[in-house]
């Protein structure tokens, strides 16, 4: 997903606008191991199936930051990376191998003051069963 960053300016977004969402998956153990290598997070519970079973889990699971990063991709491409001032997420459900993740966003505030237009968006990630795995918010600013 890529959005033309040149279109990001004051007046670009309206209350209720939705991000061009996207889906990723099904998530595989390869996704998880590749993320471990990229992030340096080699916590065994994410790649060691016997260990996961020994602590009562059905399988290994993805690092929360993996899908938080995917959601950040939506935020940066939608709102414009240079304009993003804040991005926060809350982890709600684990992501398991086989999950298909859908990323979405919606503008909830547009405020023009102090020489800038501030846009706040709520952003989410859901799995194929409709369970929200992440919820969050992002704020972007554009000069007036």
N, C-alpha and C positions, 0 to 999 in steps of 0.2 A: 504494500500500500504506500503510495506516495501522493502527496498533495502539493500543488504548486505553491511554494512558500511566498512567491511574489504577491499573492492575493491577500496576505495577512496584513490588515491595516484596520484602523478604527472604522467601524461601520460594517466590517465583514460579517460579524455574528449577530444574531437576533435571539432573544429569549426563546427557548424551546428548540433551537436548532439541534440536530442530532449529528453525531460524528459518522463518517462512513465506516461502519464497523467492519470487523473481519473475524475470521475463525482460524484456529490452528489446531491441528490434530488429525487423527488420534495421537496423543502424546505417547512416545515410546521410551523405553529405557535408554535408547541412544540419545534422545533429546536431553534426558536428565544427566547422562554422563558427559555429554558435550558441554552442557551448562556448568557442570562441576569443574571441568577443565578450564573453561573461560573465566569462571569466577574464583577458582581456587577453593571452593567449598567441597571438600571431600568427606564430609560427614557420612559415616558408613550407612546410616539408616536410609540414605537416598540411593544407594547402589548395591547393598549387600542383602540379597533376598533372605538367606537364612537368618541373618540378624533381625530383619524386619519381622519375620515369623516368630522369632524367639521372644519378642516383646509384645506379641499379640496382634500385630498388624497383618492385614491380608497380603501386603506386598510392599515394595519400596514406594516412595512417593516423591514428587518433585519439590525442589526447594521453592519456598514462597516467592523468593526474589526472581525466580525464573519467569513466572507469569506476571509479576509486578513489572519486570522489564519489558515484557510484551505489551502490557498496558501503557507503559511510558512511551513506547513506539507510537501508539495511537495518539497520545497527547501531543507529542512533538510534531508529528506530521499534520495533525488536525489544527492545532492552535499556533504552530510555528515555533520551532525550537528556541529561537532567539527571544521570543516573547514570553516564554513560560517563566513565571516567578516562583511558583510553588507547586509541588506534587506530593500528595500524601495517599497512602493506601492502608487498608485494614485487612488482614488475612482472616478469612471466614471459614473456608473449607480446604481440605487437602486436595491436591491434584494427583490423580493416580494414572499409571499407565493405561492407555485406552481412552482416557477422557478426551473429548473434543471441546475446546474452549472458544467462547464467543466474547469478543471485546466490543464495548459500546460506550458512548458518551452523550451527554445532553447539556446544553447551556442552561444554567439556572439563575445567573445574575449577569446583567450588563449595566455597568455604572460608569458614568462620565463625570469626572471631577479631577481637580488638581492637574489639569493638562493631559490626562491620560484616560483611556477607556479601559476599565478593568472588566475582564470576562471571567466568570467562574463556571466551571463545568463539574458535573458529577460523572464519574467514570466507573465502569464495572466490568467484571469478568464472570461469566456463568459457564457451568459445564453443560454437557449434553442433556442432563436430567433437569436443567433449570435451576440448579443450586448455585447461589452466588459464592464464588471462591474468593473474590476480592471486591471491595468497594473503596472508592476513593474520591479525591477531588483534585482539581488543578486550577490554578489561577494564571492568567496571562494578561499582559498590559501592552497597549498600543498607543503611541503618541497621537494626540488630537491635532 
